[in-house]
Amino acid sequence: MRQVRRQKRQRVTLTVVALLLLCVVVAVGFWQYERYTADQATLKDQHATATAKALITPTPVVGPPTQPPATPPAVTGNAVKLPDGLQYVDVKEGVGPAAKKGDTVTVIYTGWIQSSGKKFDSSYDENKQTFDVTPLGTAQVIAGWNEGLVGIKSGGTRRLIIPPALGYGSAGSPPVIPANATLIFDVTAVAIK
């Protein structure tokens, strides 16, 4: 009789343990399902938001390349030569009103030393994405920029060939820019305000 009771208690205990394990498995499964459902809903919302933004966000006029060229690329177009020695070529015509003195011109750029063709500065390096030339004409940049960016349009790219007198002059900017260096800049106007 004792043995029958013990077997009955063991069966009841095993049944209770089995039911508890089953409850735990069901609870974990339900929790995982809820998490999965919530994650799917979040992904769906993110996808819908990204799609909506893509539909209403205009394509930018310009985008920075991953790496600027190490030497100035060849360009075609008619060079404009100004009396003070500054030259420029509109590599790509922009749109909208032309930049005028007093405007803020947001640019991306790369600069090279003409004699060596060596790149010495670029807004693409070290995550410097854009640079504001403001106010155009008297901005704290070399004179060749203040003069050479007048007339550029948004989205346009202009090659500036800047003589030493409008760049860093006879002093240069050691150790990067030698004395009396002619500089080449490819400047793209991202925005004009």
C-alpha positions, -999 to +999 in steps of 0.1 A: +000+000+000+028+024+008+045+015-025+013+023-044+010+057-026+046+065-033+042+056-070+010+078-071+029+107-054+058+103-079+033+103-108+016+134-094+050+151-089+061+142-124+029+155-138+032+188-119+068+192-130+059+183-166+030+209-165+053+235-151+079+228-178+052+230-204+040+263-190+076+277-191+080+265-227+047+281-237+055+313-219+090+315-235+075+307-269+048+334-265+074+359-254+096+351-284+066+354-307+056+388-292+092+400-296+093+388-332+060+404-340+072+437-324+105+436-343+086+430-376+063+459-369+092+482-362+110+471-393+078+476-413+074+511-399+111+519-406+108+507-441+076+528-446+092+559-432+123+554-453+102+549-484+081+580-476+113+600-471+127+588-504+096+598-522+095+633-507+132+640-503+147+656-535+178+640-549+208+661-539+224+681-567+259+670-557+274+642-536+310+638-525+330+611-540+345+585-517+381+597-525+392+629-542+417+623-570+454+625-561+461+648-591+439+673-608+417+655-634+417+668-670+388+692-677+374+707-708+357+740-713+366+776-721+389+792-695+380+827-684+412+847-677+409+877-655+434+907-656+449+898-622+459+863-634+430+843-620+416+817-644+385+796-641+366+769-661+330+760-654+334+722-655+297+717-648+271+744-651+249+748-620+213+759-618+195+789-603+209+823-595+246+830-597+265+836-565+272+873-558+293+892-533+278+890-499+263+855-504+271+824-485+284+797-508+285+762-493+311+742-511+330+709-514+364+712-528+398+697-536+431+716-540+463+708-558+497+725-563+500+731-600+538+725-603+537+691-587+500+681-592+500+670-556+468+672-536+472+693-505+437+698-492+402+684-497+368+688-479+364+651-484+393+643-461+388+638-424+350+639-428+349+676-436+319+674-459+311+711-467+327+745-462+309+779-461+325+808-479+308+837-463+304+865-470+316+859-506+340+887-515+354+893-480+353+857-466+383+845-446+397+825-475+424+832-501+416+861-525+413+837-554+383+821-539+366+854-530+370+865-566+367+831-584+335+819-569+314+850-579+290+838-606+290+800-597+256+784-595+242+758-571+253+723-582+280+738-605+317+728-604+343+754-612+380+748-617+400+777-602+436+783-613+449+808-587+482+826-592+505+831-561+494+867-556+458+856-550+468+825-531+496+822-504+521+845-522+558+845-517+555+831-482+535+801-491+521+780-463+549+757-452+553+729-451+524+721-474+523+749-499+556+762-513+564+799-519+550+813-551+528+783-558+500+784-583+470+765-570+443+745-586+410+740-569+379+721-581+350+737-562+314+725-563+287+748-550+264+727-528+242+757-519+240+794-523+223+816-498 
